[in-house]
Amino acid sequence: MPTLRRRNPELAVKALEGIVSANTFFTVAVFIGITGTITPSSTIPPSCVAGDDIARNFFLFEILSFGFYLLSSLVAQGMKLTITLLASDDFYGDSDKPPPDDCEEMPAWRAAAPRERRRAVLRFAQPMMLLAAGCSIMGTFFLLLSMVDAIQLKFGILSCGIPLAVGATFALSALVVGGLLFYGSTVAYALTHYLP
Protein backbone atom coordinates (compact mmCIF):
# COMPACT_ATOMS: atom_id res chain seq x y z
CA MET A 1 0.00 0.00 0.00
CA PRO A 2 1.46 3.42 -0.92
CA THR A 3 2.21 5.80 1.89
CA LEU A 4 2.39 9.56 2.10
CA ARG A 5 4.33 11.66 4.52
CA ARG A 6 3.05 14.77 6.23
CA ARG A 7 4.73 17.59 8.07
CA ASN A 8 4.54 17.18 11.84
CA PRO A 9 2.44 20.03 13.33
CA GLU A 10 4.38 20.08 16.61
CA LEU A 11 6.47 23.10 15.58
CA ALA A 12 3.45 25.37 15.12
CA VAL A 13 1.81 24.04 18.27
CA LYS A 14 4.93 24.77 20.32
CA ALA A 15 5.05 28.31 18.92
CA LEU A 16 1.43 28.85 19.94
CA GLU A 17 2.16 27.44 23.40
CA GLY A 18 4.93 30.02 23.70
CA ILE A 19 2.48 32.84 22.93
CA VAL A 20 0.01 31.53 25.50
CA SER A 21 2.63 31.13 28.25
CA ALA A 22 4.03 34.63 27.64
CA ASN A 23 0.53 36.08 27.72
CA THR A 24 -0.16 34.28 31.00
CA PHE A 25 2.94 35.83 32.57
CA PHE A 26 1.97 39.31 31.41
CA THR A 27 -1.65 38.85 32.49
CA VAL A 28 -0.45 38.09 36.02
CA ALA A 29 1.60 41.30 35.90
CA VAL A 30 -1.52 43.22 34.86
CA PHE A 31 -3.54 41.80 37.76
CA ILE A 32 -0.80 42.67 40.22
CA GLY A 33 -0.83 46.21 38.85
CA ILE A 34 -4.60 46.54 39.12
CA THR A 35 -4.88 45.15 42.65
CA GLY A 36 -1.88 46.99 44.07
CA THR A 37 -2.04 50.51 45.47
CA ILE A 38 0.60 53.05 44.58
CA THR A 39 1.39 55.63 47.23
CA PRO A 40 3.39 58.65 46.07
CA SER A 41 6.90 59.09 47.41
CA SER A 42 7.12 61.58 50.29
CA THR A 43 9.96 63.46 48.56
CA ILE A 44 7.84 64.59 45.58
CA PRO A 45 7.13 68.34 45.49
CA PRO A 46 3.37 69.03 45.74
CA SER A 47 3.27 70.50 42.22
CA CYS A 48 4.72 67.28 40.78
CA VAL A 49 2.27 64.80 42.35
CA ALA A 50 0.33 62.92 39.67
CA GLY A 51 -3.34 63.80 39.38
CA ASP A 52 -6.49 61.77 38.96
CA ASP A 53 -6.14 61.75 35.16
CA ILE A 54 -2.91 59.73 35.36
CA ALA A 55 -4.47 57.31 37.86
CA ARG A 56 -7.46 56.91 35.52
CA ASN A 57 -5.16 56.30 32.54
CA PHE A 58 -3.20 53.75 34.58
CA PHE A 59 -6.30 51.61 35.12
CA LEU A 60 -7.52 52.13 31.55
CA PHE A 61 -4.21 50.94 30.09
CA GLU A 62 -4.14 47.96 32.45
CA ILE A 63 -7.63 46.91 31.34
CA LEU A 64 -6.78 47.34 27.64
CA SER A 65 -3.60 45.34 28.14
CA PHE A 66 -5.56 42.54 29.80
CA GLY A 67 -8.09 42.51 26.96
CA PHE A 68 -5.43 42.22 24.27
CA TYR A 69 -3.60 39.44 26.14
CA LEU A 70 -6.85 37.55 26.65
CA LEU A 71 -7.78 37.82 22.96
CA SER A 72 -4.30 36.73 21.93
CA SER A 73 -4.41 33.71 24.23
CA LEU A 74 -7.86 32.63 23.05
CA VAL A 75 -6.90 32.92 19.36
CA ALA A 76 -3.64 31.01 20.00
CA GLN A 77 -5.46 28.26 21.88
CA GLY A 78 -8.01 27.96 19.08
CA MET A 79 -5.29 27.73 16.44
CA LYS A 80 -3.40 25.21 18.56
CA LEU A 81 -6.49 23.03 18.72
CA THR A 82 -7.13 23.40 14.98
CA ILE A 83 -3.57 22.54 13.99
CA THR A 84 -3.50 19.59 16.35
CA LEU A 85 -6.77 18.19 15.01
CA LEU A 86 -6.23 18.85 11.32
CA ALA A 87 -2.45 18.23 11.29
CA SER A 88 -0.86 19.67 8.16
CA ASP A 89 -1.55 19.97 4.46
CA ASP A 90 1.99 19.12 3.28
CA PHE A 91 1.95 15.55 1.96
CA TYR A 92 4.84 13.80 0.25
CA GLY A 93 4.29 10.76 -1.95
CA ASP A 94 6.73 7.92 -2.55
CA SER A 95 7.86 9.42 -5.86
CA ASP A 96 8.22 12.99 -4.61
CA LYS A 97 11.34 14.63 -3.32
CA PRO A 98 12.60 13.30 0.02
CA PRO A 99 10.41 14.55 2.88
CA PRO A 100 11.79 16.60 5.76
CA ASP A 101 12.95 14.85 8.91
CA ASP A 102 9.94 16.07 10.92
CA CYS A 103 7.44 13.94 8.96
CA GLU A 104 5.54 10.78 9.83
CA GLU A 105 4.19 8.04 7.57
CA MET A 106 0.47 7.46 7.05
CA PRO A 107 -1.65 5.43 4.60
CA ALA A 108 -2.51 7.26 1.37
CA TRP A 109 -6.25 6.61 1.79
CA ARG A 110 -6.25 8.47 5.10
CA ALA A 111 -4.61 11.54 3.61
CA ALA A 112 -6.69 11.81 0.44
CA ALA A 113 -10.18 12.61 1.75
CA PRO A 114 -9.54 15.36 4.34
CA ARG A 115 -6.68 17.01 2.43
CA GLU A 116 -8.85 19.74 0.89
CA ARG A 117 -10.54 20.44 4.21
CA ARG A 118 -7.15 20.80 5.89
CA ARG A 119 -6.01 23.21 3.20
CA ALA A 120 -9.18 25.28 3.52
CA VAL A 121 -8.92 25.56 7.30
CA LEU A 122 -5.17 26.15 7.41
CA ARG A 123 -5.46 29.06 4.98
CA PHE A 124 -6.53 30.95 8.09
CA ALA A 125 -3.46 29.87 10.08
CA GLN A 126 -1.29 32.77 9.01
CA PRO A 127 -3.82 35.57 9.68
CA MET A 128 -4.86 34.02 12.99
CA MET A 129 -1.28 33.65 14.20
CA LEU A 130 -0.66 37.22 13.05
CA LEU A 131 -3.70 38.31 15.09
CA ALA A 132 -2.43 36.44 18.17
CA ALA A 133 1.03 37.98 17.87
CA GLY A 134 -0.39 41.43 17.13
CA CYS A 135 -2.61 41.30 20.19
CA SER A 136 0.39 40.28 22.31
CA ILE A 137 2.31 43.28 20.96
CA MET A 138 -0.61 45.64 21.64
CA GLY A 139 -1.03 44.19 25.13
CA THR A 140 2.64 44.81 25.82
CA PHE A 141 2.36 48.36 24.47
CA PHE A 142 -0.54 49.19 26.79
CA LEU A 143 1.26 47.49 29.68
CA LEU A 144 4.24 49.78 28.98
CA LEU A 145 1.95 52.84 29.06
CA SER A 146 0.43 51.69 32.36
CA MET A 147 3.89 51.18 33.87
CA VAL A 148 4.88 54.70 32.79
CA ASP A 149 1.79 55.98 34.60
CA ALA A 150 2.72 53.86 37.64
CA ILE A 151 6.17 55.49 37.64
CA GLN A 152 4.55 58.92 37.54
CA LEU A 153 2.16 58.01 40.35
CA LYS A 154 5.06 56.84 42.51
CA PHE A 155 7.88 59.27 41.67
CA GLY A 156 6.15 62.32 40.17
CA ILE A 157 5.08 63.48 36.73
CA LEU A 158 7.65 63.40 33.95
CA SER A 159 7.25 67.08 33.07
CA CYS A 160 8.88 67.99 36.40
CA GLY A 161 12.10 66.29 35.24
CA ILE A 162 12.61 64.26 38.42
CA PRO A 163 15.69 62.14 37.59
CA LEU A 164 14.35 58.91 39.09
CA ALA A 165 11.06 59.13 37.17
CA VAL A 166 12.72 60.10 33.88
CA GLY A 167 15.47 57.48 34.20
CA ALA A 168 13.06 54.66 35.08
CA THR A 169 10.74 55.62 32.20
CA PHE A 170 13.59 55.79 29.70
CA ALA A 171 15.09 52.45 30.79
CA LEU A 172 11.71 50.68 30.78
CA SER A 173 10.76 52.11 27.38
CA ALA A 174 14.09 51.16 25.81
CA LEU A 175 13.91 47.58 27.08
CA VAL A 176 10.28 47.04 26.08
CA VAL A 177 10.64 48.62 22.63
CA GLY A 178 13.77 46.54 22.00
CA GLY A 179 11.95 43.39 23.04
CA LEU A 180 8.94 44.23 20.86
CA LEU A 181 11.14 44.86 17.82
CA PHE A 182 12.86 41.50 18.29
CA TYR A 183 9.55 39.70 18.87
CA GLY A 184 7.93 41.37 15.87
CA SER A 185 10.82 40.47 13.56
CA THR A 186 10.86 36.83 14.65
CA VAL A 187 7.07 36.59 14.22
CA ALA A 188 7.34 38.10 10.73
CA TYR A 189 10.08 35.63 9.80
CA ALA A 190 8.10 32.67 11.16
CA LEU A 191 4.93 33.70 9.36
CA THR A 192 6.69 34.08 6.02
CA HIS A 193 8.85 30.93 6.21
CA TYR A 194 7.09 28.27 8.29
CA LEU A 195 3.35 28.56 7.72
CA PRO A 196 1.34 27.43 4.71
Salt bridges, closest charged atoms under 4 A:
GLU10 OE1 - LYS14 NZ 3.85
GLU17 OE2 - LYS80 NZ 3.29
ASP90 OD2 - ARG7 NE 3.51
ASP102 OD2 - ARG7 NH1 3.57
GLU104 OE2 - ARG6 NH2 2.82
GLU105 OE2 - ARG5 NH1 3.26
GLU116 OE2 - ARG119 NH1 3.26
